[in-house]
Amino acid sequence: MSRSPRSGGLDWFRLPAALLVVANHTSPLLAFSPEADHVLTQILARVAVPFFLTVSGYFLLPKAEREGRRAVCPFLRRTLLLYLCATLFYLPLQLYKGHRPGLLGALRDLVFDGTFYHLWYFPALLVGLSLVCLLPRRARWPVSALLYLMGLLGDSYYALAAAFPPLRICYDVLFHIFDQTRNGLFLAPLFLVLGGALAHRPSTRNRSARLAALIGALLLLLAEGRMVFSLALARYSTMYLSLPLVLWLLFRFLQSLDLPPRPGLRPLSTAVYLLHPWLIVALRGFAHLTGLTTLLMDNDFLHFLAVACLSLAAGALFCRFLRPRPSPAPACCWAEIDLSALRHNLGALRARIPPECALMAVVKADGYGHGAVQIARFCAGEGVGAFAVATVNEGATLRRAGIKGDILVLGRTFPPEFSEAHRRNLILTVADPVHAEELAAFGKSLRLHVAVDTGMHRLGFPSSEVDAVAAVYRAPRLRAEGLFTHLCAADSDTPSDRAFTHSQIDAFFALAANLKARGIDPGVLHIQASAGIYSCPALPCSLVRPGLALYGVGSSGLRPVLTLKCRVAAIHVLAPGDTAGYGRTFTASRPTRLAVLSIGYADGFPRALGGRGHALIAGKSAPIVGRVCMDQTLCDVTAIPAAVPGCEAVLIGSGLDAAAVAGAAETIPNELLSRLGVRVQRVYRMLS
Ligand SMILES: *Cc1c(COP(=O)(O)O)cnc(C)c1O
């Protein structure tokens, strides 16, 4: 599985891009030469806004593809809010300039031209992104490219349009609706689509080749810009033919740097972008008041430097105040879910199974306590197209969260649930002939997989009853799309269990062959859960159903996804002979430091671990003593001076494998994880 490129390069380039916008409004090179200033402000600086648009496409379009176009709505709402705030922020300057547009003019400013000279970026982003998301995927490239070409003819190449009277009339009409074509309709869509496509390109490390290509494209842009200028073609010079190529190669270069993400630079660049016009005004006022105009105003380069430094400083200050408060630190106990470990496990599982076989991620019981929606969403982003749950409700929860793809309900379902299953496009398991009759009586056709009982005696048609299974496939009302069984001792090494597992597999494939011999296509076949993937990796199936292995438990080569943590609530010092906890089951045999942990059996921490389990504090093992309470647990930290009130304790995680913890509680990791309580806050991270 190819690792997706790290986006740190994109974060870093936001700052120069924001400073290019500042340069665009301060003409720093004018003091040296008008040509140099033209090259910088009218040509090179034109990379900046398309860069921000491309970044938005890069992050948002893949999300919209994974989770549906509604997934961009929160971003659109936030951007709109920011735009409206910025509009108010610049209203005094706008009024001071004497700009009073009237109602229609105000509307046109708001939607197309921007409410202040640099603010057009926001409506462009809003309009462009909405447009791209509403377009069918196949139409995105051609439509956005066409719009861009139309935009060019109203911008840098206006002289060409003006040369043809009919075209000229069209543009004259357009320019009644907006001032320029550099807006959300013509300029933004292409760069957004470009960003979306770039997100799917694997990263390469070939930096020097990327840099050479980028420099070539920039030279092309320069040549084009100078040509447009010397032939006097432009109405405005904001859009160039070679700009999309420059952006593509710029991104490929930045991706090839493969730098770690720097999310802090994102709000900083936005703040610089937003604030600098006010700072230009403030600087002018300051210069006049102090008589420093020669230094701060008359030399364009020093003026630019002063505005750039002020903007950066004000931006940094602004970010300090406006930084979204980190979500409140979990007070009691929490589970850290490491999504990069999940990514690793998906890769490790894919490497074990035949190439034509796919993963069906089992996310029942709230994703084994990890959060079904978040786990399914992440898996979908990693290319997993099928999920399994135990109940219709669990499947509906995934659908409500926007999870696409196949969702198989593994449990027995009953007629009152069928219509919800149908509405949510869930696949139901047919458990037995009576169930098949109930399903056929439902009326609407439900998607089904047929369960086969090969010896576990849980759900399923006995593998010997070929006629009954064939009848399900032949029933006109039933849409049987798959056939599966479940192994009951695939994790066992004993010869008799191994023989039993093979008899289960043989019985299953014999049934599938028998159906085929009768002219029935059994559809997708699947057998293995996690243990089966490891003990019999090469079965000719279309799917495997890993649960526990996804979460990194039970097999070597996997990384545990979940770390269960809590805090030390208090420390007590016990004298020899003192007792502690319910029933006084612990007696100190020596001077003892006792830590009270803020986790109990109501959080899913097994009561059976009293006197048997361990916590890790400051990397050292602290034995659990006394009885585990509903909300609290005691442990002996005599040997851990670093254990103080408020410090963290790990209960499951690296160094305390879920399987070992479960073993100490005489259960299995599946039970331990799936019973983690609702009080345990789940915190999602990419730890890489
Ligand atoms: C729970 C379940 C799985 C996943 O099992 P793991 O051992 O966690 O991989 C697969 N198939 C069925 C039918 C299940 O019930």
The ligand as a MOL file (V3000), in Angstrom:
LIG
                    3D

  0  0  0     0  0            999 V3000
M  V30 BEGIN CTAB
M  V30 COUNTS 15 15 0 0 0
M  V30 BEGIN ATOM
M  V30 1 C -17.1140 -10.8970 14.9060 0
M  V30 2 C -17.0410 -11.6170 13.6600 0
M  V30 3 C -15.9230 -11.5010 12.8310 0
M  V30 4 C -14.6700 -10.7770 13.2380 0
M  V30 5 O -13.9780 -11.5930 14.1490 0
M  V30 6 P -12.4760 -11.2910 14.6600 0
M  V30 7 O -12.0850 -12.5280 15.3300 0
M  V30 8 O -12.5810 -10.1400 15.5840 0
M  V30 9 O -11.6700 -10.9800 13.4680 0
M  V30 10 C -15.9740 -12.1060 11.6020 0
M  V30 11 N -17.0520 -12.8280 11.2180 0
M  V30 12 C -18.1320 -12.9860 12.0010 0
M  V30 13 C -19.2770 -13.8130 11.5110 0
M  V30 14 C -18.1660 -12.4120 13.2560 0
M  V30 15 O -19.2270 -12.5870 14.0330 0
M  V30 END ATOM
M  V30 BEGIN BOND
M  V30 1 1 1 2
M  V30 2 1 2 3
M  V30 3 2 2 14
M  V30 4 1 3 4
M  V30 5 2 3 10
M  V30 6 1 4 5
M  V30 7 1 5 6
M  V30 8 2 6 7
M  V30 9 1 6 8
M  V30 10 1 6 9
M  V30 11 1 10 11
M  V30 12 2 11 12
M  V30 13 1 12 13
M  V30 14 1 12 14
M  V30 15 1 14 15
M  V30 END BOND
M  V30 END CTAB
M  END
